[in-house]
Amino acid sequence: MWRTRAAAACVICRSLANNSYGIKRKSPLQNLHLVSRSIHHPHYPSSKFQRPPLRISAQLFSSLNRLPLRKTKLLNVKYGYQFHRNFWLARLASRLLKLRYLILGSAVGGGYTVKKTYDQWKDMMPDLDEYKWIVPDFIWELDEHIDFEKLIKALPDADDLAKLLPDFDKIGESFTSLKGFFSPGYNLVSEVLGASDLLLLLGSPGETAFRATDQGYDNDKQYKKVSDKEKIDQLQEELLRTQLKYQRMLERLEKENKELRKLVLQRDDKGIHQRKLKKSLIDMYSEVLDILSDYDASYNTQDHLPRVVVVGDQSAGKTSVLEMIAQARIFPRGSGEMMTRSPVKVTLSEGPHHVALFKDSSREFDLTKEEDLAALRNEIEIRMRNSVKEGCTVSTETISLSVKGPGLQRMVLVDLPGVISTVTSGMAPDTKETIFSISKAYMQNPNAIILCIQDGSVDAERSIVTDLVSQMDPQGKRTIFVLTKVDLAEKNVASPSRIQQIIEGKLFPMKALGYFAVVTGKGNSSESIESIKEYEEEFFQNSKLLKTCMLKAHQVTTKNLSLAVSDCFWKMVRESVEQQADAFKATRFNLETEWKNNYPRLRELDRNELFEKAKNEILDEVISLTQVTPKHWEEILQKTLWERVSTHVIENIYLPAAQTMNSGTFNTTVDIKLKQWTDKQLPNKAVEVAWETLQEEFARFMTEHKGKEHDDIFDKLKQAVKEESIKRHKWNERAEDSLRVIQHNALEDRSISDKQQWDAAIHFMEETLQSRLKDTESVIEDMVGPDWKKRWLYWIGRTKEQNIRNETKNELEKLIKCNEEHAAYLANDEVTTVRKNLEARGITVDPCLIKDTWHQIYRRYFLKTALNHCNLCRRGFYYYQRHFVDSELECNDIVLFWRIQRMLAITANTLRQQLTNTEVRRLEKNVKEVLEDFAEDNDKKVKLLTGKRVQLAEDLKKVREIQEKLEAFIEALHQEK
């Protein structure tokens, strides 16, 4: 019975498949699912072995033609006719299969979303590798105390563990059998995942509505009917909100991270951790740059180490950008005037406290206190003004400043004077060229990061710095462009697309690695950094430039700029520092070879070591002054003092007194003049002589060559020390008063005790008079010309004036021969007589010439007479002891010279005692002070200790120091990496 019914059903199905109602269509059975078709008809062939349907005429027949056919009940459905059977179980299974697609798609999409969320949170988590040192050391040393190999051997083998696991092959076969059951839902899941990826890329969760029809593969996707423009605006707003949301989350995490790092560093400062922290990388690198800035080499050792060079037009906002990066208002400010007058190197590093300090000072400025900020700004301004030489506006001297604080990006920046187009009044004429040369010198470094600052509120055509930067970095491989004052630009610029062209690098004739737009305040110098950051964030959040996608989110805010500059800086450092270390290594080898070839027997002493050596030599020479014998001091002092006062004694004391008629008048005149001389001039002259003698002896010891030990490299330094010490030395003023009393008492004494002193006085007088006579003869010879012997021997003639003076001399000599006791001065009638006698011989003579000639003729006559008298007094000591009683011989002039000689000896002795006991020690103290001052003044040492040997040793020392520090920095850099 069942077979009969089945055969009948097959006949009916074939007739339906080949039904010719004028429409060719597939049977509804073919539109059903594979499982559904199997349920509806057991003889329906599978899709794998499907045969083409038989095309026969639609006839209702049965293989059982002898049996009458019953009327078949057919249902009119959408795609044809179908037998009405109660397959409710199959329909329920079909509905359940549709439900599984939704469950499977939701599960896969949810898993994908969870994975994306997990990855985002994982990326936002801070890197904890830097805090490995917080874990105690014994944790890292567990492998030394525990034998992990024995522990591994004690564990079961992999084969034993595999027996405990389920049989995955059988599970795989089970899944394979279900493959046909779940395969139709695979396409639906793929579509769901594709839509999810699209929504995640757009940054919006979106809404997707899927409507599955009863036909399976012909499901239609329907979306909201909105315009493309509104959809793009909606997606952009959603994307911007999402970015701002994550930006706030990132800032919150960074703030928490900053507080944690600050807390850790503070605990470390308090000594909780016993391990001493090493010097930070950026501090090590900054030390290398400081050494290079002082390196005045002449061997073409170029500094190619990376640094961030900040250039821009004047008032473009360079200082404000640096302050935002340093998170403190540290630079002096002015309205429209030039404030940056010299390069300022700012080293940013991370630390527990926000402080700043100079390289050459130990004072820390707390940047959280306004009074310290004001003091720092004032100190920078003072240093800038002091570095500028007279007659200049800017300086090439670099001011080194270090700023530490929590959250600061590690880098080294150099703020240069702003580029100007016009030299205004009050500036040096070469200010513009000097600024250009300074900027080019820093930007020529092929490893320098150029931070080009451009004012966005002014016309782009007025920019000067962009042309300069494009010349130094035409490819833009190390340039970062920063557009400042974007808030003013958005208000003032008529076409916002102009700002977009600037940020895209299409407006200026320059290329750059990156373009950034920042806002650094409202123009109020009293604004705090926090208020400026809030204003900047608020501006960009509401800016049309960002909403209309003219600016991208990663191109705005100084925070993003700081991160980008720091990344570029450290990338350049890692790429170039080893190459620079090799260059300095080669330079060191060249310098060492040059030293060995030129100075094989000398130690490599740099300028500081040479200064210490010279200092010891100078102090030894000062001490040598105390070893001078008293006899040497007194001889030099007595001789020098007599040379200084002899003219006054002869001209103003002896000659006037010798013109008197008797001994009483002679002694009276001598006593009066000696008293006046002692009270006014003699002590001062004596002190001057002593001071000059001390200087001469000091100079003699300083400049005296000591054979092979002498080093002429110290000559300039010794000369400078001598001059400065003498300049500072002041003689004891009270010594002059005591010396006056001693000299006055010495001149009052007239008692010559023995014949030896008498003969010594005569000898002293003869030497003095002969010296004066020789000088007088020389003067007369110059007046009258050579005598007849010299004229014949040397063929020298007399001039007309000399002939006149010679005739006048002859006439005056006749006058003296006539009156040997003539006075020292000619009377007027005598002058007239001599003039007329000469006129009678045809010689016209001026009366003044006659008097001048008479002075020299009489002086010679007087000196010769005094020498003759001195010779007569050699045997006059006996008469002197009897006070020249009953004797026509008077030797008062001998007594005068004895008094002068004795005064000179006593004065020399007094001055010698003062020199050795007081003044030499004070001079030694002055020398030490001068040497200490010179030691602190590096410019003085550079100026005074010069020469190829000094320069070579100095370069060698600095190259070694730079190489060692670079190698230590590279090692630390590798360890951190």
Backbone hydrogen bonds, N-H to C=O, Kabsch-Sander energy under -0.5 kcal/mol:
donor,donor_aa,acceptor,acceptor_aa,energy
5,R,1,M,-2.0
6,A,2,W,-2.0
7,A,3,R,-2.5
8,A,4,T,-2.1
9,A,5,R,-2.2
10,C,6,A,-2.1
11,V,7,A,-1.9
12,I,8,A,-2.2
13,C,9,A,-2.4
14,R,10,C,-2.3
15,S,11,V,-2.2
16,L,12,I,-2.2
17,A,13,C,-2.2
18,N,14,R,-1.9
19,N,16,L,-1.1
21,Y,19,N,-0.8
25,R,23,I,-0.7
30,Q,27,S,-1.3
31,N,27,S,-0.8
32,L,29,L,-0.8
37,R,33,H,-3.0
38,S,34,L,-1.9
39,I,35,V,-2.0
40,H,36,S,-2.6
41,H,37,R,-2.6
44,Y,41,H,-1.0
50,Q,47,S,-0.8
56,I,54,L,-1.1
59,Q,57,S,-1.2
61,F,59,Q,-1.0
65,N,63,S,-1.3
67,L,64,L,-1.5
74,L,72,T,-0.8
75,L,82,Q,-2.4
77,V,75,L,-0.9
77,V,80,G,-2.5
80,G,77,V,-0.8
82,Q,75,L,-1.5
84,H,73,K,-1.0
85,R,83,F,-1.0
87,F,85,R,-1.7
88,W,86,N,-0.7
91,R,87,F,-2.0
92,L,88,W,-2.1
93,A,89,L,-1.9
94,S,90,A,-2.3
95,R,91,R,-2.2
96,L,92,L,-2.3
97,L,93,A,-2.2
98,K,94,S,-1.9
99,L,95,R,-1.7
100,R,96,L,-1.6
101,Y,97,L,-1.1
102,L,98,K,-1.2
103,I,99,L,-2.1
104,L,100,R,-3.0
105,G,101,Y,-2.7
106,S,102,L,-2.5
107,A,103,I,-2.2
108,V,104,L,-2.3
109,G,105,G,-2.8
110,G,106,S,-2.6
111,G,107,A,-2.2
112,Y,108,V,-2.3
113,T,109,G,-2.4
114,V,110,G,-2.5
115,K,111,G,-2.2
116,K,112,Y,-2.4
117,T,113,T,-2.5
118,Y,114,V,-2.4
119,D,115,K,-2.4
120,Q,116,K,-2.4
121,W,117,T,-2.4
122,K,118,Y,-2.3
123,D,119,D,-2.2
124,M,120,Q,-1.7
125,M,121,W,-1.1
128,L,126,P,-0.6
130,E,127,D,-0.5
131,Y,128,L,-1.1
132,K,129,D,-1.3
134,I,131,Y,-1.6
135,V,131,Y,-0.5
135,V,132,K,-1.0
139,I,136,P,-1.2
140,W,136,P,-0.8
141,E,137,D,-0.9
142,L,139,I,-1.2
144,E,141,E,-1.1
145,H,141,E,-0.6
145,H,142,L,-1.0
146,I,142,L,-2.5
148,F,146,I,-1.2
151,L,147,D,-1.4
152,I,148,F,-2.2
153,K,149,E,-2.2
154,A,150,K,-1.7
155,L,151,L,-0.8
155,L,152,I,-0.7
161,L,157,D,-1.8
162,A,158,A,-2.1
163,K,159,D,-1.4
164,L,160,D,-0.8
164,L,161,L,-0.6
165,L,161,L,-0.6
165,L,162,A,-0.8
168,F,166,P,-1.1
171,I,167,D,-1.5
172,G,168,F,-2.3
173,E,169,D,-2.2
174,S,170,K,-2.1
175,F,171,I,-2.2
176,T,172,G,-2.2
177,S,173,E,-2.0
178,L,174,S,-1.1
179,K,176,T,-1.1
180,G,176,T,-0.5
182,F,178,L,-1.8
183,S,179,K,-1.8
185,G,182,F,-1.3
186,Y,183,S,-1.6
188,L,184,P,-0.5
189,V,185,G,-2.0
190,S,186,Y,-2.2
191,E,187,N,-2.1
192,V,188,L,-1.9
193,L,189,V,-2.5
194,G,190,S,-2.5
195,A,191,E,-2.2
196,S,192,V,-2.1
197,D,193,L,-2.6
198,L,194,G,-2.0
199,L,195,A,-2.0
200,L,196,S,-2.4
201,L,197,D,-2.4
202,L,198,L,-1.8
203,G,199,L,-0.8
203,G,200,L,-0.5
204,S,199,L,-1.7
209,A,222,Q,-0.6
210,F,208,T,-0.6
211,R,220,D,-0.9
212,A,210,F,-0.6
213,T,211,R,-0.5
216,G,213,T,-1.2
217,Y,215,Q,-1.2
219,N,216,G,-0.6
220,D,211,R,-0.8
222,Q,209,A,-1.0
222,Q,220,D,-0.5
226,V,224,K,-1.6
231,K,227,S,-2.0
232,I,228,D,-2.4
233,D,229,K,-2.5
234,Q,230,E,-2.6
235,L,231,K,-2.4
236,Q,232,I,-2.6
237,E,233,D,-2.6
238,E,234,Q,-2.2
239,L,235,L,-2.6
240,L,236,Q,-2.8
241,R,237,E,-2.6
242,T,238,E,-2.3
243,Q,239,L,-2.6
244,L,240,L,-2.7
245,K,241,R,-2.3
246,Y,242,T,-2.6
247,Q,243,Q,-2.5
248,R,244,L,-2.4
249,M,245,K,-2.3
250,L,246,Y,-2.7
251,E,247,Q,-2.7
252,R,248,R,-2.7
253,L,249,M,-2.4
254,E,250,L,-2.8
255,K,251,E,-2.5
256,E,252,R,-2.4
257,N,253,L,-2.8
258,K,254,E,-2.8
259,E,255,K,-2.3
260,L,256,E,-2.4
261,R,257,N,-2.7
262,K,258,K,-2.5
263,L,259,E,-2.5
264,V,260,L,-2.5
265,L,261,R,-2.8
266,Q,262,K,-2.4
267,R,263,L,-2.4
268,D,264,V,-2.2
269,D,265,L,-2.1
270,K,266,Q,-1.7
271,G,268,D,-0.9
272,I,267,R,-2.0
274,Q,272,I,-0.5
284,M,280,S,-2.1
285,Y,281,L,-2.5
286,S,282,I,-2.3
287,E,283,D,-2.0
288,V,284,M,-1.4
289,L,285,Y,-1.8
290,D,286,S,-2.3
291,I,287,E,-2.2
292,L,288,V,-2.1
293,S,289,L,-2.0
294,D,290,D,-1.2
295,Y,292,L,-0.9
296,D,294,D,-0.9
297,A,295,Y,-0.7
302,Q,300,N,-1.1
304,H,302,Q,-0.9
308,V,412,V,-3.0
309,V,307,R,-0.7
309,V,449,I,-3.1
310,V,308,V,-0.6
310,V,414,V,-2.8
311,V,309,V,-0.7
311,V,451,L,-1.9
313,D,453,I,-0.7
314,Q,419,V,-2.0
316,A,313,D,-1.7
321,V,317,G,-2.1
322,L,318,K,-2.3
323,E,319,T,-2.4
324,M,320,S,-2.1
325,I,321,V,-2.1
326,A,322,L,-2.8
327,Q,323,E,-1.3
328,A,323,E,-1.7
330,I,328,A,-1.5
336,G,334,G,-1.1
339,M,337,E,-0.5
341,R,339,M,-1.1
344,V,415,D,-2.1
345,K,343,P,-0.5
345,K,399,I,-2.8
346,V,344,V,-0.6
346,V,413,L,-3.4
347,T,345,K,-0.6
347,T,401,L,-2.5
348,L,346,V,-0.7
348,L,411,M,-2.8
349,S,403,V,-1.9
351,G,405,G,-0.6
355,V,353,H,-1.2
355,V,404,K,-1.8
356,A,365,F,-1.5
357,L,402,S,-2.1
359,K,400,S,-1.6
361,S,358,F,-1.2
365,F,356,A,-3.1
366,D,364,E,-0.6
367,L,354,H,-2.2
367,L,365,F,-0.8
369,K,366,D,-1.5
373,L,369,K,-1.9
374,A,370,E,-2.4
375,A,371,E,-2.1
376,L,372,D,-2.4
377,R,373,L,-2.5
378,N,374,A,-2.2
379,E,375,A,-2.3
380,I,376,L,-2.5
381,E,377,R,-2.1
382,I,378,N,-2.3
383,R,379,E,-2.5
384,M,380,I,-2.2
385,R,381,E,-2.3
386,N,382,I,-2.4
387,S,383,R,-1.7
388,V,384,M,-1.0
392,C,389,K,-1.9
395,S,341,R,-2.8
399,I,343,P,-2.6
400,S,398,T,-0.6
401,L,345,K,-3.4
401,L,399,I,-0.6
402,S,357,L,-2.8
403,V,347,T,-2.8
404,K,355,V,-2.8
405,G,349,S,-1.5
408,L,405,G,-1.3
411,M,348,L,-1.4
411,M,409,Q,-0.5
413,L,346,V,-2.9
414,V,308,V,-2.9
415,D,344,V,-2.9
416,L,310,V,-1.7
416,L,414,V,-0.6
419,V,312,G,-2.4
424,T,422,T,-0.7
427,M,424,T,-1.6
431,T,428,A,-1.8
434,T,430,D,-2.4
435,I,431,T,-2.4
436,F,432,K,-2.0
437,S,433,E,-2.4
438,I,434,T,-2.4
439,S,435,I,-2.5
440,K,436,F,-2.6
441,A,437,S,-2.2
442,Y,438,I,-1.7
443,M,439,S,-2.4
444,Q,440,K,-2.1
445,N,442,Y,-0.8
448,A,445,N,-1.9
449,I,307,R,-2.3
450,I,448,A,-0.6
450,I,478,R,-3.0
451,L,309,V,-3.2
451,L,449,I,-0.7
452,C,450,I,-0.9
452,C,480,I,-2.0
453,I,311,V,-2.6
453,I,451,L,-0.6
454,Q,452,C,-0.5
454,Q,482,V,-2.8
456,G,454,Q,-0.5
456,G,484,T,-2.2
458,V,455,D,-0.8
462,R,459,D,-1.4
463,S,460,A,-1.5
467,D,464,I,-0.5
468,L,464,I,-1.3
469,V,465,V,-2.7
470,S,466,T,-2.4
471,Q,467,D,-1.5
472,M,468,L,-1.6
473,D,469,V,-2.7
476,G,473,D,-1.0
479,T,476,G,-0.6
480,I,450,I,-2.9
481,F,514,G,-2.5
482,V,452,C,-2.8
483,L,516,F,-3.1
484,T,454,Q,-2.8
484,T,482,V,-0.7
486,V,518,V,-1.4
489,A,485,K,-1.9
490,E,486,V,-2.5
491,K,487,D,-1.3
492,N,488,L,-2.6
493,V,489,A,-2.7
498,R,495,S,-1.9
499,I,496,P,-0.8
500,Q,496,P,-1.4
501,Q,497,S,-2.3
502,I,498,R,-1.7
503,I,499,I,-2.4
504,E,500,Q,-2.0
505,G,502,I,-1.3
506,K,501,Q,-2.9
507,L,501,Q,-1.0
510,M,508,F,-2.0
513,L,479,T,-3.6
514,G,479,T,-0.8
516,F,481,F,-2.1
517,A,555,Q,-2.8
518,V,483,L,-2.5
525,S,523,G,-0.6
527,E,524,N,-1.4
532,I,528,S,-1.8
533,K,529,I,-2.3
534,E,530,E,-2.3
535,Y,531,S,-2.3
536,E,532,I,-2.5
537,E,533,K,-2.5
538,E,534,E,-2.5
539,F,535,Y,-2.4
540,F,536,E,-2.3
541,Q,537,E,-1.7
542,N,538,E,-1.5
543,S,539,F,-0.8
547,K,543,S,-1.7
548,T,544,K,-2.8
549,C,546,L,-1.1
550,M,545,L,-1.8
551,L,545,L,-2.1
555,Q,552,K,-1.8
556,V,553,A,-1.0
557,T,517,A,-1.2
561,L,557,T,-1.6
562,S,558,T,-2.7
563,L,559,K,-2.1
564,A,560,N,-2.4
565,V,561,L,-2.8
566,S,562,S,-2.3
567,D,563,L,-2.3
568,C,564,A,-2.5
569,F,565,V,-2.6
570,W,566,S,-2.5
571,K,567,D,-2.2
572,M,568,C,-2.4
573,V,569,F,-2.3
574,R,570,W,-2.6
575,E,571,K,-1.7
576,S,572,M,-1.7
577,V,573,V,-2.5
580,Q,576,S,-2.1
581,A,577,V,-2.2
582,D,578,E,-2.1
583,A,579,Q,-1.8
584,F,580,Q,-2.3
585,K,581,A,-1.9
586,A,582,D,-2.2
587,T,583,A,-2.1
588,R,584,F,-2.5
589,F,585,K,-1.9
590,N,586,A,-2.0
591,L,587,T,-2.4
592,E,588,R,-2.6
593,T,589,F,-2.1
594,E,590,N,-2.2
595,W,591,L,-2.3
596,K,592,E,-2.2
597,N,593,T,-1.8
598,N,594,E,-1.9
599,Y,595,W,-3.0
602,L,599,Y,-1.0
605,L,603,R,-1.6
606,D,604,E,-0.6
610,L,606,D,-2.7
611,F,607,R,-2.1
612,E,608,N,-2.0
613,K,609,E,-2.0
614,A,610,L,-2.7
615,K,611,F,-2.6
616,N,612,E,-2.0
617,E,613,K,-1.9
618,I,614,A,-2.6
619,L,615,K,-2.3
620,D,616,N,-2.1
621,E,617,E,-2.1
622,V,618,I,-2.1
623,I,619,L,-2.1
624,S,620,D,-1.4
625,L,621,E,-0.6
625,L,622,V,-1.2
626,T,623,I,-1.2
627,Q,624,S,-1.3
628,V,625,L,-1.1
633,W,629,T,-2.0
634,E,630,P,-2.8
635,E,631,K,-2.5
636,I,632,H,-2.2
637,L,633,W,-2.7
638,Q,634,E,-2.8
639,K,635,E,-2.4
640,T,636,I,-2.5
641,L,637,L,-2.6
642,W,638,Q,-2.1
643,E,639,K,-2.1
644,R,640,T,-1.5
645,V,641,L,-1.8
646,S,642,W,-2.2
649,V,645,V,-2.3
650,I,646,S,-2.6
651,E,647,T,-2.6
652,N,648,H,-2.0
653,I,648,H,-0.6
653,I,649,V,-1.0
654,Y,649,V,-3.2
655,L,650,I,-2.6
657,A,653,I,-1.7
658,A,654,Y,-2.4
659,Q,655,L,-0.8
659,Q,656,P,-0.7
660,T,657,A,-1.4
666,F,662,N,-1.8
667,N,663,S,-2.8
668,T,664,G,-2.3
669,T,665,T,-2.6
670,V,666,F,-2.3
671,D,667,N,-2.6
672,I,668,T,-2.3
673,K,669,T,-2.2
674,L,670,V,-2.6
675,K,671,D,-2.1
676,Q,672,I,-2.2
677,W,673,K,-2.3
678,T,674,L,-2.4
679,D,675,K,-2.2
680,K,676,Q,-1.5
681,Q,677,W,-1.7
682,L,677,W,-2.6
685,K,681,Q,-2.6
686,A,682,L,-2.4
687,V,683,P,-2.4
688,E,684,N,-2.3
689,V,685,K,-2.3
690,A,686,A,-2.4
691,W,687,V,-2.6
692,E,688,E,-2.5
693,T,689,V,-2.2
694,L,690,A,-2.3
695,Q,691,W,-2.1
696,E,692,E,-2.5
697,E,693,T,-2.5
698,F,694,L,-2.5
699,A,695,Q,-3.0
700,R,696,E,-2.3
701,F,697,E,-2.1
702,M,698,F,-1.9
703,T,699,A,-2.5
704,E,700,R,-0.9
709,E,706,K,-1.4
710,H,707,G,-1.2
712,D,710,H,-0.5
714,F,711,D,-1.8
715,D,712,D,-1.0
718,K,714,F,-2.7
719,Q,715,D,-2.4
720,A,716,K,-2.2
721,V,717,L,-2.6
722,K,718,K,-2.6
723,E,719,Q,-2.4
724,E,720,A,-2.5
725,S,721,V,-2.4
726,I,722,K,-2.4
727,K,723,E,-2.1
728,R,724,E,-1.6
729,H,725,S,-1.3
735,A,732,N,-0.9
736,E,733,E,-1.0
737,D,733,E,-0.7
738,S,734,R,-1.7
739,L,735,A,-1.9
740,R,736,E,-1.8
741,V,737,D,-1.5
742,I,738,S,-1.8
743,Q,739,L,-2.5
744,H,740,R,-2.3
745,N,741,V,-2.2
746,A,742,I,-1.8
747,L,743,Q,-2.1
748,E,744,H,-1.2
749,D,745,N,-0.8
749,D,746,A,-0.5
752,I,750,R,-0.7
753,S,751,S,-0.6
758,W,754,D,-1.5
759,D,755,K,-2.8
760,A,756,Q,-2.2
761,A,757,Q,-2.1
762,I,758,W,-2.2
763,H,759,D,-2.7
764,F,760,A,-2.3
765,M,761,A,-2.4
766,E,762,I,-2.9
767,E,763,H,-2.4
768,T,764,F,-1.9
769,L,765,M,-2.8
770,Q,766,E,-3.0
771,S,767,E,-2.1
772,R,768,T,-1.9
773,L,769,L,-2.9
774,K,770,Q,-2.5
775,D,771,S,-1.8
776,T,772,R,-2.3
777,E,773,L,-2.7
778,S,774,K,-1.9
779,V,775,D,-1.8
780,I,776,T,-2.5
781,E,777,E,-2.3
782,D,778,S,-1.8
783,M,779,V,-1.5
784,V,780,I,-2.6
785,G,781,E,-1.9
791,R,787,D,-2.0
792,W,788,W,-1.8
793,L,789,K,-2.8
794,Y,790,K,-2.4
795,W,791,R,-0.6
796,I,790,K,-0.6
803,N,799,T,-2.1
804,I,800,K,-2.1
805,R,801,E,-2.7
806,N,802,Q,-2.5
807,E,803,N,-2.3
808,T,804,I,-2.3
809,K,805,R,-2.8
810,N,806,N,-2.3
811,E,807,E,-1.9
812,L,808,T,-2.2
813,E,809,K,-2.5
814,K,810,N,-1.5
815,L,811,E,-1.2
816,I,812,L,-1.9
817,K,813,E,-2.3
818,C,814,K,-1.6
819,N,815,L,-1.1
822,H,819,N,-1.1
831,V,827,A,-1.9
832,T,828,N,-2.3
833,T,829,D,-2.1
834,V,830,E,-2.3
835,R,831,V,-2.2
836,K,832,T,-2.4
837,N,833,T,-2.2
838,L,834,V,-1.9
839,E,835,R,-2.2
840,A,836,K,-2.0
841,R,837,N,-0.7
841,R,838,L,-0.6
842,G,839,E,-1.6
843,I,838,L,-2.6
844,T,842,G,-0.6
845,V,843,I,-0.6
850,I,846,D,-1.6
851,K,847,P,-2.1
852,D,848,C,-2.5
853,T,849,L,-2.3
854,W,850,I,-2.3
855,H,851,K,-2.0
856,Q,852,D,-1.4
857,I,853,T,-2.2
858,Y,854,W,-3.0
859,R,855,H,-1.8
860,R,856,Q,-2.2
861,Y,857,I,-2.1
862,F,858,Y,-2.9
863,L,859,R,-2.6
864,K,860,R,-2.2
865,T,861,Y,-2.0
866,A,862,F,-2.6
867,L,863,L,-2.3
868,N,864,K,-2.0
869,H,865,T,-2.2
870,C,866,A,-2.3
871,N,867,L,-1.9
872,L,868,N,-1.6
873,C,869,H,-1.6
874,R,871,N,-0.9
875,R,872,L,-0.9
876,G,873,C,-1.8
880,Y,876,G,-1.9
881,Q,877,F,-2.2
882,R,878,Y,-0.9
883,H,880,Y,-1.9
884,F,879,Y,-4.2
885,V,882,R,-0.8
887,S,884,F,-0.8
895,V,891,C,-1.4
896,L,892,N,-2.1
897,F,893,D,-2.1
898,W,894,I,-2.1
899,R,895,V,-2.4
900,I,896,L,-2.2
901,Q,897,F,-2.6
902,R,898,W,-2.7
903,M,899,R,-2.3
904,L,900,I,-2.2
905,A,901,Q,-2.0
906,I,902,R,-2.6
907,T,903,M,-2.6
908,A,904,L,-2.4
909,N,905,A,-2.2
910,T,906,I,-2.3
911,L,907,T,-2.7
912,R,908,A,-2.3
913,Q,909,N,-2.0
914,Q,910,T,-2.0
915,L,911,L,-2.5
916,T,912,R,-2.6
917,N,913,Q,-2.1
918,T,914,Q,-2.0
919,E,914,Q,-2.0
920,V,915,L,-2.5
922,R,918,T,-2.1
923,L,919,E,-2.4
924,E,920,V,-2.2
925,K,921,R,-2.0
926,N,922,R,-2.2
927,V,923,L,-2.4
928,K,924,E,-2.0
929,E,925,K,-2.1
930,V,926,N,-2.5
931,L,927,V,-2.5
932,E,928,K,-2.2
933,D,929,E,-2.3
934,F,930,V,-2.6
935,A,931,L,-2.1
936,E,932,E,-1.4
937,D,933,D,-1.1
938,N,936,E,-1.0
941,K,937,D,-1.6
942,V,938,N,-2.5
943,K,939,D,-2.1
944,L,940,K,-2.5
945,L,941,K,-2.6
946,T,944,L,-0.9
951,Q,947,G,-2.4
952,L,948,K,-2.6
953,A,949,R,-2.4
954,E,950,V,-2.5
955,D,951,Q,-2.6
956,L,952,L,-2.4
957,K,953,A,-2.2
958,K,954,E,-2.2
959,V,955,D,-2.6
960,R,956,L,-2.0
961,E,957,K,-2.3
962,I,958,K,-2.8
963,Q,959,V,-2.6
964,E,960,R,-2.6
965,K,961,E,-2.3
966,L,962,I,-2.6
967,E,963,Q,-2.5
968,A,964,E,-2.2
969,F,965,K,-2.4
970,I,966,L,-2.7
971,E,967,E,-2.3
972,A,968,A,-2.3
973,L,969,F,-2.4
974,H,970,I,-2.4
975,Q,971,E,-2.1
976,E,972,A,-2.2
977,K,973,L,-2.2
